[in-house]
Amino acid sequence: MRSPKTADLGLLYKVIEQGQVGMIAANATDGVLSKMDLKILEDDRHAFPRYEVSIVAREALLGERPEVRAALNELAGKFTNARMQELNYEVDVEHRAVGAVADGFLSGAGLK
C-alpha cells in the first residue's frame, strides 16, 4: 500500500484525473462529481460525517423577518446532492455568476 498524499482542495479532481492518486475524499455536492466518471464509494463504516444539503438560518433572523422563514420553506425539498452538484458545477467550472445560477434554479423550481 502506498502512503497517502495530500493536495490542495482545488487540485483534488486534477490529481485523480491525471492518475496521480487512485482515490480522493470529496464532498457530496462538489460540482465536478456530476461530470466526471468516478465511482462514489459508500461509507459503510461511517468514517466521515454525513454531508447533506441543508438550509441554515439564524433563529434571530427568522424571528425578526417571518417572510424569510416562509421563503425558506418554499425551498424545502427542492435541493438534492445531485442538484447541488449541477449548480456548483455551473459556478465553479463554468464560472457563471452565483446570482444568475440561483435565478435559473428558482425559475426552474417555479419559485420566480
C-alpha positions in Angstrom: 0.0 0.0 0.0 1.3 3.4 -0.9 1.4 6.3 1.5 -1.4 8.8 1.5 -0.8 12.1 -0.4 -2.2 15.5 0.4 -3.4 18.0 -2.2 -4.9 21.4 -2.1 -8.7 21.1 -2.3 -8.8 22.9 -5.6 -6.5 20.2 -7.1 -8.2 17.1 -5.9 -10.0 16.4 -9.1 -7.0 17.2 -11.3 -4.7 14.8 -9.4 -7.3 11.9 -9.7 -8.0 12.8 -13.4 -4.2 12.7 -14.1 -3.9 9.3 -12.3 -1.6 10.7 -9.6 -3.9 9.1 -7.0 -6.5 6.4 -7.1 -8.9 7.8 -4.6 -9.9 11.1 -3.0 -12.1 12.3 -0.2 -14.6 14.7 -1.8 -17.8 16.5 -0.8 -21.1 15.1 -2.0 -22.1 18.4 -3.6 -18.9 19.1 -5.5 -19.8 20.2 -9.0 -17.3 18.1 -10.9 -18.8 14.9 -9.4 -21.7 15.3 -11.8 -19.4 15.4 -14.8 -16.5 13.0 -14.1 -16.6 9.3 -14.5 -15.9 8.4 -10.8 -17.4 5.8 -8.6 -18.7 7.2 -5.3 -18.0 4.7 -2.6 -20.4 4.1 0.2 -19.1 5.0 3.6 -20.5 1.9 5.3 -18.2 2.2 8.3 -19.2 5.9 8.8 -15.6 7.1 8.7 -16.8 10.6 7.5 -19.6 12.7 8.8 -22.7 12.9 6.6 -22.6 15.8 4.2 -26.1 16.6 3.2 -27.7 19.7 1.5 -29.4 21.8 4.1 -30.8 25.3 4.5 -29.5 27.1 7.6 -30.6 30.5 9.1 -30.1 32.2 12.4 -33.2 31.9 14.7 -32.9 35.6 15.4 -33.3 36.4 11.7 -36.3 34.2 11.4 -37.9 35.8 14.4 -37.3 39.3 13.1 -38.3 38.6 9.5 -41.1 35.9 9.3 -41.1 36.3 5.5 -37.6 34.7 5.4 -39.0 31.6 7.1 -41.8 31.4 4.5 -39.3 31.8 1.6 -37.0 29.1 3.0 -40.0 26.8 3.5 -40.7 27.1 -0.2 -37.2 25.8 -0.9 -37.7 22.7 1.3 -37.3 19.5 -0.7 -36.1 21.3 -3.8 -32.4 20.6 -3.1 -30.7 17.2 -3.5 -26.9 16.5 -3.5 -27.2 15.8 -7.3 -28.9 19.1 -7.9 -26.3 21.0 -5.8 -23.6 19.2 -7.8 -25.1 20.7 -11.0 -25.5 24.2 -9.5 -21.9 24.1 -8.1 -20.6 22.9 -11.5 -22.2 25.9 -13.2 -20.5 28.3 -10.7 -17.2 26.5 -10.1 -16.4 25.2 -13.5 -18.4 27.2 -16.0 -17.8 30.4 -13.9 -21.4 31.6 -14.1 -22.3 34.2 -11.6 -23.9 32.9 -8.4 -26.9 35.2 -8.8 -27.6 34.0 -12.3 -27.3 30.3 -11.3 -29.6 31.0 -8.3 -32.1 32.8 -10.6 -32.1 29.9 -13.0 -32.7 27.4 -10.2 -35.6 29.5 -8.7 -37.2 29.9 -12.1 -36.9 26.1 -12.9 -38.4 25.3 -9.5 -41.3 27.6 -10.1 -40.4 30.0 -7.4 -39.7 33.1 -9.5 
